Amino acid sequence: MVMMSMIMILMLQLMDYEPRASLQIPLLLRLGENLPALVKAIESGNTDLVYTVLLHLRENMPLGDFQVLCHCI
């Protein structure tokens, strides 16, 4: 269990060296790192990436949580 969390931390740190948000964001979503994916999508300025993350969140979060998140953006 500890080894898996260490691997996850290492993966996330290595992912920061990928300069293309279009490659980072799908990986973050697959790893369940939804908030960092949303932040990176917004920071990239790519509306397609932002829409992709929001659609993913809408499909995978309870409606109330999604609405609260959207209200905070």
Backbone hydrogen bonds, N-H to C=O, Kabsch-Sander energy under -0.5 kcal/mol:
donor,donor_aa,acceptor,acceptor_aa,energy
5,S,1,M,-1.8
6,M,2,V,-2.1
7,I,3,M,-2.2
8,M,4,M,-2.3
9,I,5,S,-2.2
10,L,6,M,-2.2
11,M,7,I,-2.7
12,L,8,M,-2.3
13,Q,9,I,-2.1
14,L,10,L,-2.6
15,M,11,M,-2.1
16,D,12,L,-0.9
16,D,13,Q,-0.5
17,Y,14,L,-1.6
18,E,15,M,-1.6
21,A,19,P,-0.8
23,L,20,R,-1.6
24,Q,20,R,-1.6
25,I,21,A,-2.6
27,L,23,L,-0.9
28,L,24,Q,-2.5
29,L,25,I,-2.5
30,R,26,P,-2.2
31,L,27,L,-1.9
32,G,29,L,-1.1
33,E,28,L,-2.8
34,N,32,G,-1.4
37,A,33,E,-1.6
38,L,34,N,-2.3
39,V,35,L,-2.6
40,K,36,P,-2.5
41,A,37,A,-2.2
42,I,38,L,-2.4
43,E,39,V,-2.7
44,S,40,K,-1.8
45,G,41,A,-0.9
45,G,42,I,-0.8
46,N,41,A,-0.7
47,T,45,G,-0.8
50,V,46,N,-2.0
51,Y,47,T,-2.6
52,T,48,D,-2.3
53,V,49,L,-2.4
54,L,50,V,-2.7
55,L,51,Y,-2.7
56,H,52,T,-2.3
57,L,53,V,-2.9
58,R,54,L,-2.6
59,E,55,L,-1.9
60,N,56,H,-1.3
61,M,57,L,-1.4
66,F,62,P,-2.3
67,Q,63,L,-2.5
68,V,64,G,-2.2
69,L,65,D,-2.4
70,C,66,F,-2.6
71,H,67,Q,-2.0
72,C,68,V,-1.5
73,I,69,L,-0.9
